[in-house]
Amino acid sequence: MSVDAAPVSELPDPRDFGLPVVTEDDLPDELGTLVARVHDLVDAVAHTEAGSAELAQASATVHELTERLNVKRRDIGAMLERPRSDGGADYETLTNVVSGRSNPAAPPLVLEHTDDGVRARVTLNGTYQGPPGLAHGGWVAAMLDQVLGSASAAAGMVGLTANLDVNYRNPTPLNAPLELTARVTGTERRKVFVSAEIRHNGEVTAEGTAVMVRLDVPG
Ligand SMILES: CCCCCCCCCCCC(=O)SCCNC(=O)CCNC(=O)[C@H](O)C(C)(C)COP(=O)(O)OP(=O)(O)OC[C@H]1O[C@@H](n2cnc3c(N)ncnc32)[C@H](O)[C@@H]1OP(=O)(O)O
C-alpha cells in the first residue's frame, strides 16, 4: 500500500460530471445570514415551550416564508467553487448535510487543509441529540465520513465512501467545541484508505476509518 496522491490541481471538475457549479459571488451575504437564523430556528422549535397561539402564529409565518423561498430553487447537486491561492479551485456540495454552506441542517462543520490532511471544528447544538445530552451516533459517523472524504479529496483523490468503520470511544458532548482530524493512510489502485478522529478537550470521543473509491471522470 502506498500514498500516491495526485496534485490537488488535478481534482476533477464537477462540470465533467454534469453537475451545476456556483461561485461564492453567486451567493448573497444574506443567504449566509438566513442559513444561520434558520439553523437557530430549528433549535428553537425543537426546544420551545411556547403556547398554542404562539405556535400557530409561528407555524403560519414559517409556512409563508417557505412558499416565498420555493419560488426560485437551485438544482440538486449544485457544487460551490472556491478559488485556491495556487490558482486552482476547491469544490464542495452546496447543500451537503454536514458542511454545506446553504444547508441550515448542517452543524456546520468548517473544514481547513493541514499539512497531512484536514481539520474541522464544530459545536453541535441540541438538535443533534441522540442519548439525553449527547450527540447522536449517526451524526458522529456522518461527521467522520465527511472529514474522511474531504481528506481524500484534499490529497487529490475525490471518491465515494465504499466502507466506513466507526469506534465510539467516549460520549460526544453537545454544546461543546469538537475538533475533527483526518488523513490519507494509503492507496491501492482506486482505493484510498483514510483515518479520522473526533476530540473534545483533546480526548478522543470517536474514531473512524474508511475506504474511499476514487471516481473516474466520465469519458
Ligand atoms: C468532483 C465532483 C464529485 C464530488 C464528490 C464528492 C464526494 C464527497 C463524499 C462524501 C462521503 C459520502 O457521503 S459518499 C456517499 C456514500 N457512499 C456511496 O453512496 C457509495 C455507494 N457505492 C458505490 O457507488 C460503489 O460501490 C463504489 C463507487 C464505492 C465502488 O463501485 P465501482 O466504481 O464499481 O468499483 P468496484 O470495482 O466495485 O471497486 C473498486 C475497488 O474498491 C473495492 N471495494 C468496493 N467496495 C468495497 C467495500 N465496501 N469495502 C472495501 N473495498 C471495497 C473493490 O474490491 C475494488 O478493489 P480492488 O479490486 O481494486 O482491490
Ligand as a Chemical Component Dictionary entry (heavy atoms), coordinates in Angstrom:
data_LIG
# 
_chem_comp.id                   LIG 
_chem_comp.type                 NON-POLYMER 
_chem_comp.pdbx_formal_charge   0 
_chem_comp.three_letter_code    LIG 
# 
loop_
_chem_comp_atom.comp_id 
_chem_comp_atom.atom_id 
_chem_comp_atom.alt_atom_id 
_chem_comp_atom.type_symbol 
_chem_comp_atom.charge 
_chem_comp_atom.model_Cartn_x 
_chem_comp_atom.model_Cartn_y 
_chem_comp_atom.model_Cartn_z 
_chem_comp_atom.pdbx_ordinal 
LIG C1  C1  C 0 -15.969 16.455 -8.268 1  
LIG C2  C2  C 0 -17.392 16.017 -8.272 2  
LIG C3  C3  C 0 -17.791 14.925 -7.321 3  
LIG C4  C4  C 0 -17.659 15.320 -5.868 4  
LIG C5  C5  C 0 -17.965 14.148 -4.962 5  
LIG C6  C6  C 0 -17.770 14.492 -3.501 6  
LIG C7  C7  C 0 -17.915 13.255 -2.659 7  
LIG C8  C8  C 0 -17.983 13.525 -1.168 8  
LIG C9  C9  C 0 -18.199 12.209 -0.471 9  
LIG C10 C10 C 0 -18.636 12.318 0.955  10 
LIG C11 C11 C 0 -18.744 10.940 1.529  11 
LIG C12 C12 C 0 -20.067 10.284 1.210  12 
LIG O1  O1  O 0 -21.035 10.513 1.843  13 
LIG S1  S1  S 0 -20.167 9.198  -0.094 14 
LIG C13 C13 C 0 -21.830 8.593  -0.050 15 
LIG C14 C14 C 0 -21.940 7.168  0.488  16 
LIG N1  N1  N 0 -21.341 6.261  -0.458 17 
LIG C15 C15 C 0 -21.977 5.827  -1.588 18 
LIG O2  O2  O 0 -23.128 6.171  -1.855 19 
LIG C16 C16 C 0 -21.226 4.843  -2.463 20 
LIG C17 C17 C 0 -22.094 3.682  -2.975 21 
LIG N2  N2  N 0 -21.263 2.687  -3.622 22 
LIG C18 C18 C 0 -20.876 2.827  -4.900 23 
LIG O3  O3  O 0 -21.322 3.755  -5.655 24 
LIG C19 C19 C 0 -19.881 1.814  -5.432 25 
LIG O4  O4  O 0 -19.930 0.627  -4.694 26 
LIG C20 C20 C 0 -18.452 2.389  -5.414 27 
LIG C21 C21 C 0 -18.331 3.660  -6.303 28 
LIG C22 C22 C 0 -17.964 2.732  -3.992 29 
LIG C23 C23 C 0 -17.491 1.301  -5.971 30 
LIG O5  O5  O 0 -18.021 0.818  -7.211 31 
LIG P1  P1  P 0 -17.146 0.697  -8.511 32 
LIG O6  O6  O 0 -16.746 2.032  -9.029 33 
LIG O7  O7  O 0 -17.916 -0.215 -9.443 34 
LIG O8  O8  O 0 -15.829 -0.011 -8.011 35 
LIG P2  P2  P 0 -15.523 -1.566 -7.735 36 
LIG O9  O9  O 0 -14.871 -2.093 -8.971 37 
LIG O10 O10 O 0 -16.716 -2.290 -7.191 38 
LIG O11 O11 O 0 -14.454 -1.455 -6.539 39 
LIG C24 C24 C 0 -13.241 -0.769 -6.710 40 
LIG C25 C25 C 0 -12.300 -1.297 -5.604 41 
LIG O12 O12 O 0 -12.889 -0.983 -4.341 42 
LIG C26 C26 C 0 -13.104 -2.204 -3.589 43 
LIG N3  N3  N 0 -14.338 -2.083 -2.826 44 
LIG C27 C27 C 0 -15.584 -1.878 -3.285 45 
LIG N4  N4  N 0 -16.471 -1.823 -2.266 46 
LIG C28 C28 C 0 -15.762 -2.005 -1.130 47 
LIG C29 C29 C 0 -16.118 -2.083 0.253  48 
LIG N5  N5  N 0 -17.381 -1.948 0.675  49 
LIG N6  N6  N 0 -15.138 -2.265 1.139  50 
LIG C30 C30 C 0 -13.840 -2.412 0.754  51 
LIG N7  N7  N 0 -13.450 -2.354 -0.565 52 
LIG C31 C31 C 0 -14.403 -2.160 -1.485 53 
LIG C32 C32 C 0 -13.185 -3.288 -4.647 54 
LIG O13 O13 O 0 -12.834 -4.570 -4.098 55 
LIG C33 C33 C 0 -12.139 -2.801 -5.652 56 
LIG O14 O14 O 0 -10.844 -3.103 -5.116 57 
LIG P3  P3  P 0 -9.643  -3.706 -5.983 58 
LIG O15 O15 O 0 -10.240 -4.712 -6.916 59 
LIG O16 O16 O 0 -9.027  -2.561 -6.730 60 
LIG O17 O17 O 0 -8.733  -4.273 -4.971 61 
# 
loop_
_chem_comp_bond.comp_id 
_chem_comp_bond.atom_id_1 
_chem_comp_bond.atom_id_2 
_chem_comp_bond.value_order 
_chem_comp_bond.pdbx_ordinal 
LIG C1  C2  SING 1  
LIG C2  C3  SING 2  
LIG C3  C4  SING 3  
LIG C4  C5  SING 4  
LIG C5  C6  SING 5  
LIG C6  C7  SING 6  
LIG C7  C8  SING 7  
LIG C8  C9  SING 8  
LIG C9  C10 SING 9  
LIG C10 C11 SING 10 
LIG C11 C12 SING 11 
LIG C12 O1  DOUB 12 
LIG C12 S1  SING 13 
LIG S1  C13 SING 14 
LIG C13 C14 SING 15 
LIG C14 N1  SING 16 
LIG N1  C15 SING 17 
LIG C15 O2  DOUB 18 
LIG C15 C16 SING 19 
LIG C16 C17 SING 20 
LIG C17 N2  SING 21 
LIG N2  C18 SING 22 
LIG C18 O3  DOUB 23 
LIG C18 C19 SING 24 
LIG C19 O4  SING 25 
LIG C19 C20 SING 26 
LIG C20 C21 SING 27 
LIG C20 C22 SING 28 
LIG C20 C23 SING 29 
LIG C23 O5  SING 30 
LIG O5  P1  SING 31 
LIG P1  O6  DOUB 32 
LIG P1  O7  SING 33 
LIG P1  O8  SING 34 
LIG O8  P2  SING 35 
LIG P2  O9  DOUB 36 
LIG P2  O10 SING 37 
LIG P2  O11 SING 38 
LIG O11 C24 SING 39 
LIG C24 C25 SING 40 
LIG C25 O12 SING 41 
LIG C25 C33 SING 42 
LIG O12 C26 SING 43 
LIG C26 N3  SING 44 
LIG C26 C32 SING 45 
LIG N3  C27 SING 46 
LIG N3  C31 SING 47 
LIG C27 N4  DOUB 48 
LIG N4  C28 SING 49 
LIG C28 C29 SING 50 
LIG C28 C31 DOUB 51 
LIG C29 N5  SING 52 
LIG C29 N6  DOUB 53 
LIG N6  C30 SING 54 
LIG C30 N7  DOUB 55 
LIG N7  C31 SING 56 
LIG C32 O13 SING 57 
LIG C32 C33 SING 58 
LIG C33 O14 SING 59 
LIG O14 P3  SING 60 
LIG P3  O15 DOUB 61 
LIG P3  O16 SING 62 
LIG P3  O17 SING 63 
# 
